[in-house]
Structures are given as structure tokens and as C-alpha cells.
């Protein structure tokens, strides 16, 4: 069996640097102390952390970097984050697909994530998610309530069924 030490011993200097450089993940304090975050269940918090782990942060081009980290980076893959039900259950040990679905519903409801594209689980089409900033208005009159899109009827071999057609 190959251990982590065996792998590290054959890494080049650049590979070790890259592994250390991208090993950190940062969460804004405002998110953790927000009303939206406080209303999440334990599983929803875990799922949100997995979403944050999947984001790709890139620095803004041009300009002198500030000393503080605020405003220095943006989410490069926002709206393109893939997180499948199978991955949640197998890799991240979420109890069931229903538990993962409920966590997604909570995260969308409080404004921490948005569903950019619904895959509907057909034709190997995956859902794409975006990290949202709607949570900042949670609990105010300006907050826009969104829900996870649900599958509509029209299944089977009918002309109304657009879900079953793989392009």
C-alpha cells in the first residue's frame, strides 16, 4: 500500500509548493456570524464547506494588492461548481441523497448558494451551483427568496417531455 509519505518523497519542489499553496480555504467572518448561517443544520454547514472547497479562487488582474486579503480574489468557477448526489454520498459520507437534497434546499433558501443550472439527473447531466451573496440580506425586506428548481411532470414518451431527450 502506498502511503502519503511515499507520494511526498517523489514530488518535485514545485509540486510541494503548489500543494501547500492551495491547501488553505478561507471563510469570511461575516458569513459565519450571519443570521443565515446560524439557521443551518449540521449537515448543511458541512455541505456548504464542501462547496467552498470546490470553488477556485483567482486574484484580480492589475492594481497593487492590498495588505489585507479583502477584495483580492474572486471565485473563478462561480456558476460552474459541480456537486453530484453520488459524490456527496460516496466521497463525503453524507447519509443519504435525501439528506444532501435537504442541505441544498437549506443553503438555497438562506442565500448561501444558488442553482445555476439544473441537471435533473438525466442523460448524465449534472447540476451547476454558484456561491451566492444573497445571505447578506437574509432576514430583511430586500431578501429574495429562492427555491431549488424541482422536476416537473411530463415524463415518458410524450411530446411535452423535454427532459428525456439527450442532445
C-alpha positions in Angstrom: 0.0 0.0 0.0 1.3 3.4 -0.9 1.4 6.0 1.9 1.2 9.8 1.8 4.9 9.9 2.7 5.8 7.8 -0.4 4.0 10.2 -2.6 5.6 13.3 -1.0 9.0 11.8 -1.5 8.7 11.7 -5.3 7.1 15.2 -5.6 9.2 18.0 -7.1 9.8 21.2 -5.3 7.1 23.0 -7.5 4.6 20.3 -6.7 5.2 20.6 -3.0 4.8 24.3 -3.2 1.6 24.1 -5.2 0.1 21.6 -2.8 0.9 23.8 0.2 -0.2 27.0 -1.6 -3.7 25.6 -2.4 -4.2 23.8 0.9 -5.8 26.8 2.6 -9.5 27.7 2.5 -10.9 30.9 3.9 -14.3 31.8 5.1 -15.4 35.4 5.7 -16.3 36.1 9.3 -19.4 37.9 8.2 -20.7 34.6 6.7 -20.1 32.6 9.9 -21.7 35.3 12.2 -24.7 35.9 9.8 -28.3 35.0 10.7 -28.5 32.8 7.6 -25.5 30.7 8.7 -26.9 30.3 12.2 -30.1 28.7 10.9 -28.4 25.9 9.1 -28.4 22.3 10.2 -25.1 20.5 10.8 -25.2 18.6 7.5 -26.0 21.9 5.6 -22.9 23.5 7.2 -20.8 20.6 6.1 -22.2 20.7 2.6 -21.5 24.5 2.4 -17.9 23.9 3.5 -17.6 21.3 0.7 -18.9 23.9 -1.8 -16.4 26.4 -0.6 -13.7 23.8 -1.0 -14.7 23.2 -4.6 -14.5 26.9 -5.6 -11.5 28.2 -7.5 -10.1 31.5 -6.2 -8.2 33.7 -8.6 -6.6 37.1 -8.0 -7.9 40.2 -9.7 -5.8 41.4 -12.6 -4.0 44.7 -12.3 -3.7 47.1 -9.4 -1.5 46.9 -6.4 -2.5 44.1 -4.0 -3.9 45.3 -0.6 -2.2 44.3 2.6 -5.5 42.8 3.8 -6.9 39.9 1.9 -10.3 41.6 1.2 -11.2 42.2 -2.4 -8.0 40.5 -3.7 -9.6 37.3 -5.0 -12.8 36.3 -6.9 -14.5 32.9 -7.5 -13.4 31.9 -11.0 -15.7 29.0 -11.3 -18.8 30.6 -9.9 -21.9 29.1 -11.6 -19.9 26.1 -12.7 -19.4 24.3 -9.4 -20.4 20.6 -9.8 -21.5 18.6 -6.8 -23.4 15.4 -7.6 -25.6 13.4 -5.2 -23.4 10.3 -5.8 -20.2 12.3 -4.8 -21.9 13.6 -1.7 -22.9 10.1 -0.5 -19.8 8.2 -1.6 -16.9 10.6 -1.2 -18.1 12.9 1.6 -20.2 10.4 3.5 -23.4 12.3 3.6 -26.0 9.8 5.0 -28.3 9.7 2.0 -29.4 11.5 -1.2 -32.4 12.9 0.7 -30.1 14.4 3.4 -28.0 16.0 0.7 -31.1 17.4 -1.1 -32.4 18.9 2.2 -29.0 20.5 2.8 -29.1 22.0 -0.7 -32.6 23.3 -0.1 -31.5 25.0 3.2 -28.4 26.6 1.5 -30.5 28.0 -1.4 -33.3 29.1 1.0 -30.9 31.3 3.1 -29.0 32.6 0.1 -25.6 31.0 0.6 -25.7 29.1 -2.8 -27.8 29.3 -6.0 -28.6 26.7 -8.5 -27.1 28.0 -11.8 -28.3 25.0 -13.9 -30.4 22.1 -13.1 -29.2 18.8 -14.4 -32.3 16.9 -13.3 -30.2 13.7 -13.1 -31.0 12.7 -16.7 -28.6 11.9 -19.5 -25.6 12.3 -17.2 -26.4 16.0 -16.9 -25.2 17.5 -13.6 -26.4 20.5 -11.7 -24.2 23.5 -11.6 -24.1 25.7 -8.5 -22.9 29.3 -7.6 -21.7 30.7 -4.3 -24.2 33.5 -3.6 -24.1 36.8 -1.8 -27.9 36.8 -1.1 -27.3 35.8 2.5 -26.3 39.4 3.3 -29.9 40.5 3.0 -31.3 37.4 4.8 -34.0 38.5 7.4 -34.6 41.9 5.7 -37.4 43.0 3.4 -35.0 43.2 0.4 -34.1 39.4 0.7 -35.2 37.5 -2.4 -36.4 34.0 -1.5 -35.4 31.3 -4.0 -36.0 27.6 -4.0 -34.2 24.7 -5.6 -35.9 24.0 -9.0 -38.0 20.9 -8.9 -38.6 18.4 -11.7 -41.9 19.0 -13.5 -44.2 16.3 -14.9 -44.3 15.2 -18.4 -42.3 12.0 -18.1 -42.3 9.2 -20.6 -42.7 9.2 -24.4 -44.7 12.3 -24.9 -44.0 15.4 -26.9 -44.2 17.6 -23.7 -41.2 15.7 -22.2 -38.1 17.6 -22.9 -36.1 16.1 -20.1 -35.7 12.7 -21.6 -34.1 14.0 -24.8 -30.3 13.8 -24.7 -28.7 16.2 -27.2 
